[in-house]
Amino acid sequence: MSEFTERHVGKDIDVLINKNVVLSPHIIDPFLFSGQQLHIPIPAGATGAESMETIEKLVSGKLILELSSRDHQ
């Protein structure tokens, strides 16, 4: 994810789960984790319990997370 966001600084991206867009942030700075955790509420506006359920499904492989560039140039 760090490499992807480094290549897409200044651009809009889509975060998809099972081909459905759940978040479309504008990348201002690359995500450089350095051992830190990233918190993305998925789906957007989800409660903590809903986010945890989605994360468990992602970790188990029941859902697929993708990042996609929305380059409008």
Distance bins in CASP14 RR format, pairs under 12 A and 6 or more apart:
PFRMAT RR
TARGET T0000
AUTHOR 0000-0000-0000
RMODE 2
METHOD distances of the structure
MODEL  1
1 7 0 0 0 0 0 1 0 0 0 0 0
1 8 0 0 0 0 0 1 0 0 0 0 0
1 13 0 0 0 0 0 1 0 0 0 0 0
1 15 0 0 0 0 1 0 0 0 0 0 0
1 25 0 0 0 0 0 1 0 0 0 0 0
1 27 0 0 0 0 0 1 0 0 0 0 0
1 30 0 0 0 0 1 0 0 0 0 0 0
1 31 1 0 1 0 0 0 0 0 0 0 0
1 32 0 0 0 0 1 0 0 0 0 0 0
1 33 1 0 0 1 0 0 0 0 0 0 0
1 37 0 0 0 0 0 1 0 0 0 0 0
1 38 1 0 0 1 0 0 0 0 0 0 0
1 40 0 0 0 0 0 1 0 0 0 0 0
1 65 0 0 0 0 1 0 0 0 0 0 0
1 66 0 0 0 0 0 1 0 0 0 0 0
1 67 1 0 0 1 0 0 0 0 0 0 0
2 8 0 0 0 0 0 1 0 0 0 0 0
2 9 0 0 0 0 0 1 0 0 0 0 0
2 27 0 0 0 0 0 1 0 0 0 0 0
2 29 0 0 0 0 0 1 0 0 0 0 0
2 30 1 0 0 1 0 0 0 0 0 0 0
2 31 1 0 1 0 0 0 0 0 0 0 0
2 32 1 0 1 0 0 0 0 0 0 0 0
2 33 1 0 0 1 0 0 0 0 0 0 0
2 34 0 0 0 0 1 0 0 0 0 0 0
2 35 0 0 0 0 0 1 0 0 0 0 0
2 36 0 0 0 0 0 1 0 0 0 0 0
2 38 0 0 0 0 1 0 0 0 0 0 0
2 67 0 0 0 0 0 1 0 0 0 0 0
3 9 0 0 0 0 0 1 0 0 0 0 0
3 30 0 0 0 0 1 0 0 0 0 0 0
3 31 0 0 0 0 1 0 0 0 0 0 0
3 32 0 0 0 0 0 1 0 0 0 0 0
3 33 0 0 0 0 0 1 0 0 0 0 0
3 67 0 0 0 0 0 1 0 0 0 0 0
4 11 0 0 0 0 0 1 0 0 0 0 0
4 13 1 0 0 1 0 0 0 0 0 0 0
4 14 0 0 0 0 0 1 0 0 0 0 0
4 15 0 0 0 0 0 1 0 0 0 0 0
4 27 0 0 0 0 1 0 0 0 0 0 0
4 30 0 0 0 0 1 0 0 0 0 0 0
4 31 0 0 0 0 1 0 0 0 0 0 0
4 32 0 0 0 0 0 1 0 0 0 0 0
4 65 0 0 0 0 0 1 0 0 0 0 0
4 66 0 0 0 0 0 1 0 0 0 0 0
4 67 1 0 1 0 0 0 0 0 0 0 0
4 68 0 0 0 0 1 0 0 0 0 0 0
4 69 0 0 0 0 1 0 0 0 0 0 0
5 11 0 0 0 0 1 0 0 0 0 0 0
5 12 0 0 0 0 0 1 0 0 0 0 0
5 13 1 0 0 1 0 0 0 0 0 0 0
5 15 0 0 0 0 0 1 0 0 0 0 0
5 25 0 0 0 0 1 0 0 0 0 0 0
5 26 0 0 0 0 0 1 0 0 0 0 0
5 27 1 0 1 0 0 0 0 0 0 0 0
5 28 0 0 0 0 1 0 0 0 0 0 0
5 29 1 0 0 1 0 0 0 0 0 0 0
5 30 1 0 1 0 0 0 0 0 0 0 0
5 31 1 0 1 0 0 0 0 0 0 0 0
5 32 0 0 0 0 1 0 0 0 0 0 0
5 33 0 0 0 0 0 1 0 0 0 0 0
5 38 0 0 0 0 0 1 0 0 0 0 0
5 40 0 0 0 0 0 1 0 0 0 0 0
5 67 0 0 0 0 1 0 0 0 0 0 0
5 69 0 0 0 0 0 1 0 0 0 0 0
6 27 0 0 0 0 1 0 0 0 0 0 0
6 29 0 0 0 0 1 0 0 0 0 0 0
6 30 1 0 1 0 0 0 0 0 0 0 0
6 31 0 0 0 0 1 0 0 0 0 0 0
6 32 0 0 0 0 1 0 0 0 0 0 0
6 33 0 0 0 0 0 1 0 0 0 0 0
7 13 0 0 0 0 0 1 0 0 0 0 0
7 27 0 0 0 0 1 0 0 0 0 0 0
7 30 0 0 0 0 1 0 0 0 0 0 0
7 31 0 0 0 0 0 1 0 0 0 0 0
7 67 0 0 0 0 0 1 0 0 0 0 0
7 69 0 0 0 0 1 0 0 0 0 0 0
7 71 0 0 0 0 0 1 0 0 0 0 0
8 14 0 0 0 0 0 1 0 0 0 0 0
8 15 0 0 0 0 0 1 0 0 0 0 0
8 25 0 0 0 0 0 1 0 0 0 0 0
8 26 0 0 0 0 1 0 0 0 0 0 0
8 27 1 0 1 0 0 0 0 0 0 0 0
8 28 0 0 0 0 0 1 0 0 0 0 0
8 29 0 0 0 0 0 1 0 0 0 0 0
8 30 0 0 0 0 1 0 0 0 0 0 0
8 31 0 0 0 0 0 1 0 0 0 0 0
8 67 0 0 0 0 1 0 0 0 0 0 0
8 68 0 0 0 0 1 0 0 0 0 0 0
8 69 1 0 1 0 0 0 0 0 0 0 0
8 70 0 0 0 0 1 0 0 0 0 0 0
8 71 0 0 0 0 1 0 0 0 0 0 0
8 73 0 0 0 0 0 1 0 0 0 0 0
9 25 0 0 0 0 0 1 0 0 0 0 0
9 26 0 0 0 0 1 0 0 0 0 0 0
9 27 1 0 1 0 0 0 0 0 0 0 0
9 28 1 0 0 1 0 0 0 0 0 0 0
9 29 1 0 0 1 0 0 0 0 0 0 0
9 30 1 0 1 0 0 0 0 0 0 0 0
9 31 0 0 0 0 0 1 0 0 0 0 0
9 32 0 0 0 0 0 1 0 0 0 0 0
9 69 0 0 0 0 0 1 0 0 0 0 0
10 25 0 0 0 0 0 1 0 0 0 0 0
10 26 1 0 0 1 0 0 0 0 0 0 0
10 27 1 0 1 0 0 0 0 0 0 0 0
10 28 1 0 0 1 0 0 0 0 0 0 0
10 29 0 0 0 0 1 0 0 0 0 0 0
10 30 0 0 0 0 0 1 0 0 0 0 0
10 69 0 0 0 0 0 1 0 0 0 0 0
10 70 0 0 0 0 0 1 0 0 0 0 0
10 71 0 0 0 0 1 0 0 0 0 0 0
10 72 0 0 0 0 0 1 0 0 0 0 0
10 73 0 0 0 0 0 1 0 0 0 0 0
11 24 0 0 0 0 0 1 0 0 0 0 0
11 25 0 0 0 0 1 0 0 0 0 0 0
11 26 1 0 0 1 0 0 0 0 0 0 0
11 27 1 0 1 0 0 0 0 0 0 0 0
11 28 0 0 0 0 0 1 0 0 0 0 0
11 30 0 0 0 0 0 1 0 0 0 0 0
11 67 0 0 0 0 0 1 0 0 0 0 0
11 68 0 0 0 0 0 1 0 0 0 0 0
11 69 1 0 0 1 0 0 0 0 0 0 0
11 70 1 0 0 1 0 0 0 0 0 0 0
11 71 1 0 1 0 0 0 0 0 0 0 0
11 72 0 0 0 0 1 0 0 0 0 0 0
11 73 0 0 0 0 1 0 0 0 0 0 0
12 21 0 0 0 0 0 1 0 0 0 0 0
12 23 0 0 0 0 0 1 0 0 0 0 0
12 24 1 0 0 1 0 0 0 0 0 0 0
12 25 1 0 0 1 0 0 0 0 0 0 0
12 26 1 0 1 0 0 0 0 0 0 0 0
12 27 1 0 0 1 0 0 0 0 0 0 0
12 28 0 0 0 0 0 1 0 0 0 0 0
12 67 0 0 0 0 0 1 0 0 0 0 0
12 68 0 0 0 0 1 0 0 0 0 0 0
12 69 1 0 0 1 0 0 0 0 0 0 0
12 70 1 0 1 0 0 0 0 0 0 0 0
12 71 1 0 0 1 0 0 0 0 0 0 0
12 72 1 0 0 1 0 0 0 0 0 0 0
12 73 0 0 0 0 0 1 0 0 0 0 0
13 21 0 0 0 0 0 1 0 0 0 0 0
13 22 0 0 0 0 0 1 0 0 0 0 0
13 23 0 0 0 0 1 0 0 0 0 0 0
13 24 1 0 0 1 0 0 0 0 0 0 0
13 25 1 0 0 1 0 0 0 0 0 0 0
13 26 0 0 0 0 1 0 0 0 0 0 0
13 27 1 0 0 1 0 0 0 0 0 0 0
13 28 0 0 0 0 0 1 0 0 0 0 0
13 30 0 0 0 0 0 1 0 0 0 0 0
13 31 0 0 0 0 0 1 0 0 0 0 0
13 40 0 0 0 0 0 1 0 0 0 0 0
13 66 0 0 0 0 0 1 0 0 0 0 0
13 67 1 0 1 0 0 0 0 0 0 0 0
13 68 1 0 0 1 0 0 0 0 0 0 0
13 69 1 0 1 0 0 0 0 0 0 0 0
13 70 1 0 0 1 0 0 0 0 0 0 0
13 71 0 0 0 0 1 0 0 0 0 0 0
13 72 0 0 0 0 0 1 0 0 0 0 0
14 20 0 0 0 0 1 0 0 0 0 0 0
14 21 1 0 1 0 0 0 0 0 0 0 0
14 22 0 0 0 0 1 0 0 0 0 0 0
14 23 1 0 0 1 0 0 0 0 0 0 0
14 24 1 0 1 0 0 0 0 0 0 0 0
14 25 0 0 0 0 1 0 0 0 0 0 0
14 26 0 0 0 0 0 1 0 0 0 0 0
14 27 0 0 0 0 0 1 0 0 0 0 0
14 44 0 0 0 0 0 1 0 0 0 0 0
14 65 0 0 0 0 0 1 0 0 0 0 0
14 66 0 0 0 0 1 0 0 0 0 0 0
14 67 1 0 0 1 0 0 0 0 0 0 0
14 68 1 0 1 0 0 0 0 0 0 0 0
14 69 0 0 0 0 1 0 0 0 0 0 0
14 70 1 0 1 0 0 0 0 0 0 0 0
14 71 0 0 0 0 0 1 0 0 0 0 0
15 21 1 0 0 1 0 0 0 0 0 0 0
15 22 1 0 1 0 0 0 0 0 0 0 0
15 23 1 0 1 0 0 0 0 0 0 0 0
15 24 1 0 0 1 0 0 0 0 0 0 0
15 25 1 0 0 1 0 0 0 0 0 0 0
15 27 0 0 0 0 0 1 0 0 0 0 0
15 31 0 0 0 0 0 1 0 0 0 0 0
15 38 0 0 0 0 0 1 0 0 0 0 0
15 40 1 0 0 1 0 0 0 0 0 0 0
15 41 0 0 0 0 0 1 0 0 0 0 0
15 42 1 0 0 1 0 0 0 0 0 0 0
15 43 0 0 0 0 1 0 0 0 0 0 0
15 44 0 0 0 0 1 0 0 0 0 0 0
15 54 0 0 0 0 0 1 0 0 0 0 0
15 58 0 0 0 0 0 1 0 0 0 0 0
15 64 0 0 0 0 0 1 0 0 0 0 0
15 65 1 0 0 1 0 0 0 0 0 0 0
15 66 1 0 0 1 0 0 0 0 0 0 0
15 67 1 0 0 1 0 0 0 0 0 0 0
15 68 0 0 0 0 1 0 0 0 0 0 0
15 69 0 0 0 0 0 1 0 0 0 0 0
15 70 0 0 0 0 0 1 0 0 0 0 0
16 22 1 0 0 1 0 0 0 0 0 0 0
16 23 0 0 0 0 1 0 0 0 0 0 0
16 24 0 0 0 0 1 0 0 0 0 0 0
16 42 0 0 0 0 0 1 0 0 0 0 0
16 43 0 0 0 0 0 1 0 0 0 0 0
16 58 0 0 0 0 0 1 0 0 0 0 0
16 63 0 0 0 0 0 1 0 0 0 0 0
16 64 0 0 0 0 1 0 0 0 0 0 0
16 65 1 0 0 1 0 0 0 0 0 0 0
16 66 1 0 1 0 0 0 0 0 0 0 0
16 67 1 0 0 1 0 0 0 0 0 0 0
16 68 1 0 0 1 0 0 0 0 0 0 0
16 69 0 0 0 0 0 1 0 0 0 0 0
16 70 0 0 0 0 0 1 0 0 0 0 0
17 23 0 0 0 0 1 0 0 0 0 0 0
17 40 0 0 0 0 0 1 0 0 0 0 0
17 42 1 0 0 1 0 0 0 0 0 0 0
17 43 1 0 0 1 0 0 0 0 0 0 0
17 44 0 0 0 0 0 1 0 0 0 0 0
17 46 0 0 0 0 0 1 0 0 0 0 0
17 51 0 0 0 0 0 1 0 0 0 0 0
17 53 0 0 0 0 0 1 0 0 0 0 0
17 54 1 0 0 1 0 0 0 0 0 0 0
17 55 0 0 0 0 0 1 0 0 0 0 0
17 57 0 0 0 0 1 0 0 0 0 0 0
17 58 1 0 0 1 0 0 0 0 0 0 0
17 61 0 0 0 0 0 1 0 0 0 0 0
17 62 0 0 0 0 0 1 0 0 0 0 0
17 63 1 0 1 0 0 0 0 0 0 0 0
17 64 1 0 0 1 0 0 0 0 0 0 0
17 65 1 0 1 0 0 0 0 0 0 0 0
17 66 1 0 0 1 0 0 0 0 0 0 0
17 67 0 0 0 0 0 1 0 0 0 0 0
17 68 0 0 0 0 0 1 0 0 0 0 0
18 42 0 0 0 0 0 1 0 0 0 0 0
18 43 0 0 0 0 0 1 0 0 0 0 0
18 54 0 0 0 0 0 1 0 0 0 0 0
18 57 0 0 0 0 1 0 0 0 0 0 0
18 58 0 0 0 0 1 0 0 0 0 0 0
18 61 0 0 0 0 0 1 0 0 0 0 0
18 62 0 0 0 0 1 0 0 0 0 0 0
18 63 1 0 1 0 0 0 0 0 0 0 0
18 64 1 0 1 0 0 0 0 0 0 0 0
18 65 0 0 0 0 1 0 0 0 0 0 0
18 66 0 0 0 0 1 0 0 0 0 0 0
19 63 0 0 0 0 0 1 0 0 0 0 0
19 64 1 0 0 1 0 0 0 0 0 0 0
19 65 0 0 0 0 0 1 0 0 0 0 0
19 66 1 0 0 1 0 0 0 0 0 0 0
19 68 0 0 0 0 1 0 0 0 0 0 0
20 42 0 0 0 0 0 1 0 0 0 0 0
20 43 0 0 0 0 1 0 0 0 0 0 0
20 44 0 0 0 0 0 1 0 0 0 0 0
20 54 0 0 0 0 0 1 0 0 0 0 0
20 63 0 0 0 0 1 0 0 0 0 0 0
20 64 0 0 0 0 0 1 0 0 0 0 0
20 65 0 0 0 0 0 1 0 0 0 0 0
20 66 0 0 0 0 1 0 0 0 0 0 0
20 68 0 0 0 0 0 1 0 0 0 0 0
21 42 0 0 0 0 0 1 0 0 0 0 0
21 43 0 0 0 0 1 0 0 0 0 0 0
21 44 0 0 0 0 1 0 0 0 0 0 0
21 65 0 0 0 0 0 1 0 0 0 0 0
21 66 0 0 0 0 1 0 0 0 0 0 0
21 67 0 0 0 0 0 1 0 0 0 0 0
21 68 0 0 0 0 1 0 0 0 0 0 0
21 70 0 0 0 0 1 0 0 0 0 0 0
22 40 0 0 0 0 1 0 0 0 0 0 0
22 41 0 0 0 0 1 0 0 0 0 0 0
22 42 1 0 1 0 0 0 0 0 0 0 0
22 43 1 0 1 0 0 0 0 0 0 0 0
22 44 1 0 0 1 0 0 0 0 0 0 0
22 45 0 0 0 0 1 0 0 0 0 0 0
22 46 0 0 0 0 1 0 0 0 0 0 0
22 50 0 0 0 0 0 1 0 0 0 0 0
22 51 0 0 0 0 0 1 0 0 0 0 0
22 54 0 0 0 0 1 0 0 0 0 0 0
22 58 0 0 0 0 0 1 0 0 0 0 0
22 63 0 0 0 0 0 1 0 0 0 0 0
22 64 0 0 0 0 0 1 0 0 0 0 0
22 65 0 0 0 0 1 0 0 0 0 0 0
22 66 0 0 0 0 0 1 0 0 0 0 0
22 67 0 0 0 0 0 1 0 0 0 0 0
22 68 0 0 0 0 0 1 0 0 0 0 0
23 39 0 0 0 0 0 1 0 0 0 0 0
23 40 1 0 0 1 0 0 0 0 0 0 0
23 41 0 0 0 0 1 0 0 0 0 0 0
23 42 1 0 0 1 0 0 0 0 0 0 0
23 43 1 0 0 1 0 0 0 0 0 0 0
23 44 1 0 1 0 0 0 0 0 0 0 0
23 45 0 0 0 0 1 0 0 0 0 0 0
23 46 0 0 0 0 0 1 0 0 0 0 0
23 51 0 0 0 0 0 1 0 0 0 0 0
23 54 0 0 0 0 0 1 0 0 0 0 0
23 65 0 0 0 0 0 1 0 0 0 0 0
23 66 0 0 0 0 0 1 0 0 0 0 0
23 67 0 0 0 0 1 0 0 0 0 0 0
23 68 0 0 0 0 0 1 0 0 0 0 0
23 70 0 0 0 0 0 1 0 0 0 0 0
24 40 0 0 0 0 0 1 0 0 0 0 0
24 43 0 0 0 0 0 1 0 0 0 0 0
24 44 0 0 0 0 1 0 0 0 0 0 0
24 67 0 0 0 0 0 1 0 0 0 0 0
24 68 0 0 0 0 1 0 0 0 0 0 0
24 69 0 0 0 0 0 1 0 0 0 0 0
24 70 1 0 0 1 0 0 0 0 0 0 0
24 72 0 0 0 0 0 1 0 0 0 0 0
25 31 0 0 0 0 0 1 0 0 0 0 0
25 38 0 0 0 0 0 1 0 0 0 0 0
25 40 0 0 0 0 1 0 0 0 0 0 0
25 41 0 0 0 0 0 1 0 0 0 0 0
25 42 0 0 0 0 0 1 0 0 0 0 0
25 44 0 0 0 0 1 0 0 0 0 0 0
25 67 0 0 0 0 0 1 0 0 0 0 0
25 68 0 0 0 0 0 1 0 0 0 0 0
25 69 0 0 0 0 0 1 0 0 0 0 0
25 70 0 0 0 0 0 1 0 0 0 0 0
26 69 0 0 0 0 0 1 0 0 0 0 0
26 70 0 0 0 0 1 0 0 0 0 0 0
26 71 0 0 0 0 0 1 0 0 0 0 0
26 72 0 0 0 0 0 1 0 0 0 0 0
27 67 0 0 0 0 1 0 0 0 0 0 0
27 69 0 0 0 0 1 0 0 0 0 0 0
27 70 0 0 0 0 0 1 0 0 0 0 0
27 71 0 0 0 0 0 1 0 0 0 0 0
30 38 0 0 0 0 0 1 0 0 0 0 0
31 37 0 0 0 0 0 1 0 0 0 0 0
31 38 1 0 0 1 0 0 0 0 0 0 0
31 39 0 0 0 0 0 1 0 0 0 0 0
31 40 0 0 0 0 1 0 0 0 0 0 0
31 67 0 0 0 0 0 1 0 0 0 0 0
32 38 0 0 0 0 0 1 0 0 0 0 0
33 39 0 0 0 0 0 1 0 0 0 0 0
37 55 0 0 0 0 0 1 0 0 0 0 0
38 55 0 0 0 0 0 1 0 0 0 0 0
38 65 0 0 0 0 0 1 0 0 0 0 0
39 46 0 0 0 0 0 1 0 0 0 0 0
39 48 0 0 0 0 0 1 0 0 0 0 0
39 51 0 0 0 0 1 0 0 0 0 0 0
39 52 0 0 0 0 0 1 0 0 0 0 0
39 55 0 0 0 0 0 1 0 0 0 0 0
40 46 0 0 0 0 1 0 0 0 0 0 0
40 48 0 0 0 0 0 1 0 0 0 0 0
40 51 0 0 0 0 1 0 0 0 0 0 0
40 54 0 0 0 0 1 0 0 0 0 0 0
40 55 0 0 0 0 1 0 0 0 0 0 0
40 58 0 0 0 0 0 1 0 0 0 0 0
40 65 0 0 0 0 1 0 0 0 0 0 0
40 67 0 0 0 0 0 1 0 0 0 0 0
41 47 0 0 0 0 1 0 0 0 0 0 0
41 48 1 0 0 1 0 0 0 0 0 0 0
41 49 0 0 0 0 0 1 0 0 0 0 0
41 50 0 0 0 0 1 0 0 0 0 0 0
41 51 1 0 1 0 0 0 0 0 0 0 0
41 52 0 0 0 0 0 1 0 0 0 0 0
41 54 0 0 0 0 1 0 0 0 0 0 0
41 55 0 0 0 0 0 1 0 0 0 0 0
42 48 0 0 0 0 0 1 0 0 0 0 0
42 50 0 0 0 0 1 0 0 0 0 0 0
42 51 1 0 1 0 0 0 0 0 0 0 0
42 52 0 0 0 0 0 1 0 0 0 0 0
42 53 0 0 0 0 1 0 0 0 0 0 0
42 54 1 0 1 0 0 0 0 0 0 0 0
42 55 1 0 0 1 0 0 0 0 0 0 0
42 56 0 0 0 0 0 1 0 0 0 0 0
42 57 0 0 0 0 0 1 0 0 0 0 0
42 58 0 0 0 0 1 0 0 0 0 0 0
42 63 0 0 0 0 1 0 0 0 0 0 0
42 65 0 0 0 0 1 0 0 0 0 0 0
43 50 1 0 0 1 0 0 0 0 0 0 0
43 51 0 0 0 0 1 0 0 0 0 0 0
43 53 0 0 0 0 0 1 0 0 0 0 0
43 54 1 0 0 1 0 0 0 0 0 0 0
43 55 0 0 0 0 0 1 0 0 0 0 0
43 57 0 0 0 0 0 1 0 0 0 0 0
43 58 0 0 0 0 0 1 0 0 0 0 0
43 63 0 0 0 0 0 1 0 0 0 0 0
43 65 0 0 0 0 0 1 0 0 0 0 0
44 50 0 0 0 0 0 1 0 0 0 0 0
44 51 0 0 0 0 1 0 0 0 0 0 0
44 54 0 0 0 0 0 1 0 0 0 0 0
45 51 0 0 0 0 1 0 0 0 0 0 0
45 54 0 0 0 0 0 1 0 0 0 0 0
46 52 0 0 0 0 1 0 0 0 0 0 0
46 53 0 0 0 0 1 0 0 0 0 0 0
46 54 1 0 0 1 0 0 0 0 0 0 0
46 55 0 0 0 0 0 1 0 0 0 0 0
47 53 0 0 0 0 1 0 0 0 0 0 0
47 54 0 0 0 0 0 1 0 0 0 0 0
48 54 0 0 0 0 1 0 0 0 0 0 0
48 55 0 0 0 0 1 0 0 0 0 0 0
48 56 0 0 0 0 0 1 0 0 0 0 0
49 55 0 0 0 0 0 1 0 0 0 0 0
49 56 0 0 0 0 0 1 0 0 0 0 0
50 56 0 0 0 0 0 1 0 0 0 0 0
50 57 0 0 0 0 0 1 0 0 0 0 0
51 57 0 0 0 0 0 1 0 0 0 0 0
51 58 0 0 0 0 0 1 0 0 0 0 0
52 58 0 0 0 0 0 1 0 0 0 0 0
52 59 0 0 0 0 0 1 0 0 0 0 0
53 59 0 0 0 0 0 1 0 0 0 0 0
53 60 0 0 0 0 0 1 0 0 0 0 0
53 62 0 0 0 0 0 1 0 0 0 0 0
53 63 0 0 0 0 0 1 0 0 0 0 0
54 60 0 0 0 0 0 1 0 0 0 0 0
54 61 0 0 0 0 0 1 0 0 0 0 0
54 62 0 0 0 0 1 0 0 0 0 0 0
54 63 1 0 0 1 0 0 0 0 0 0 0
54 64 0 0 0 0 0 1 0 0 0 0 0
54 65 0 0 0 0 1 0 0 0 0 0 0
55 61 0 0 0 0 0 1 0 0 0 0 0
55 62 0 0 0 0 0 1 0 0 0 0 0
55 63 0 0 0 0 1 0 0 0 0 0 0
55 65 0 0 0 0 1 0 0 0 0 0 0
56 62 0 0 0 0 1 0 0 0 0 0 0
56 63 0 0 0 0 1 0 0 0 0 0 0
57 63 1 0 1 0 0 0 0 0 0 0 0
57 64 0 0 0 0 1 0 0 0 0 0 0
57 65 0 0 0 0 1 0 0 0 0 0 0
58 64 1 0 0 1 0 0 0 0 0 0 0
58 65 1 0 1 0 0 0 0 0 0 0 0
58 66 0 0 0 0 0 1 0 0 0 0 0
59 65 0 0 0 0 0 1 0 0 0 0 0
END
